Amino acid sequence: MSDEEDDYLSDKFLLASAAAPTRPKTYAERRKEAQKLAQIKNEENRHKSRRQIELESREEGLSKSLFERAKEEEEMGISSGNKALSMMMKMGFKPGQALGKLDEPKTTVSGAGLGASSSASTPDPADSATKEDVETKEEAPKLKHKIEPIPINEWMGMFYLLRFAPGHGYNAMDTGTQGIGVRKRPRAPSPTSAERVAKMAKMAEVTSQETYRDRTRQEYEERRAEGRLGPVQRTCTSLDEKAGKTFNVLWLNPLDPGSFPQGLMEALTERAVPVAAERGLSRTTLQARMRQQMQADALRPLNTALDEDPPSELLSKEIFTPETVDEAAQFLRLNARNRLQLVVTYLRDKYAYCFWCGTQYEDLEEMDVECPGPEEDAHD
């Protein structure tokens, strides 16, 4: 080999290969790098939420031992309020040492003394075997006591095992953030078809019972509101008439045909307005209302040819404007509880009258001071 040729074992070939230009990156590789850089930048600029800050501080506190926390408080000049650690220190414990009795080295006497008997020089096979066992045990690695306390998060996992999984085997190596000896819970077996049918039947029964209770409670509250709506509307009618009013939509009561002035029922019928109370009434109650209406119509005097009273259609068109009919229709569509609330609120705002107190106050300021509130429960 001539001197001009380079030795194949020299470093020149390695440097040349390292200095060789790399292949151009593909679009996918450049896109991944850009996404990674953008994610790192977002993490640096992102403001942590309050929940995340609390979670991080809680994890940091749980990962610290009592010794580390006491040392930090001592460095900051804060008196430690840990009574357990102070009690252990008074009993002679020092951080960095294990609990329990310290291991002392055993001293063995070599040779025999002056008063040694002749039998001591004779080796006993049982004694030699015992000594060999002791030497073998001493050669085995000794288990050391723990110097650092177990973290709190591991104790929390141990508490879970003792409470919810009794009999779970403890393994010193099976520790982690979930606690000592925590393993994955076995998956519950899938329910069979019969079990699913039984569960669905039970759920349907519970739903039916709840629906029945809710329906019964609503019917009771509706009947109770209907019984109190009559006196409230009579009070409203009396106060409005004293104020000079001839008609108010809040006077209308579907259970009292006399509360409808002449011509309003025909106007509502033309608009085909369903009365809310009729939807909840039974067939017997509707028939009783029809008989009352027929009796009331039979007691009205018959119009003669000389009477100059205008027809009811013209009367309804002149007195009851479309706005009034629409307002009456909206009021009658409500249930008894909502209608009762509207009338009670109207009396409080218009006349400073509280139906639950049964008192008409001088003004709204006096009512705000003397009256417990607009709700019936506040007057118990």
Secondary structure, 3 states (H helix, E strand, C coil): CCCCCCCCCCCHHHHHHHCCCCCCCCHHHHHHHHHHHHHHHHHHHCCCCHHHHHHHHHHHHHHCCHHHHHHHHHHHCCCCCCHHHHHHHHCCCCCCCCCCCCCCCCCCCCCCCCCCCHHHHCCCHHHHHHHHHHHHHHHCCCCCCCCCCCCHHHHHHHHHHHHHCCCCCCCCCCCCCCCCCCCCCCCCCCCCHHHHHHHHHHHHHHHHHHHHHHHHHHHHHHHHHHHHHHHHHHHHHHHHHHCCCCCCHHHCECCEHHHCCCCHHHHHHHCCCCCHHHHHCCHHHHHHHHHHHHHHHHCCCCCCCCCCCCCHHHHHHHHCCHHHHHHHHHHHHCCHHHHHHHHHHHHHHHHCEECCCCEECCCHHHHHHHCCCCCCHHHC
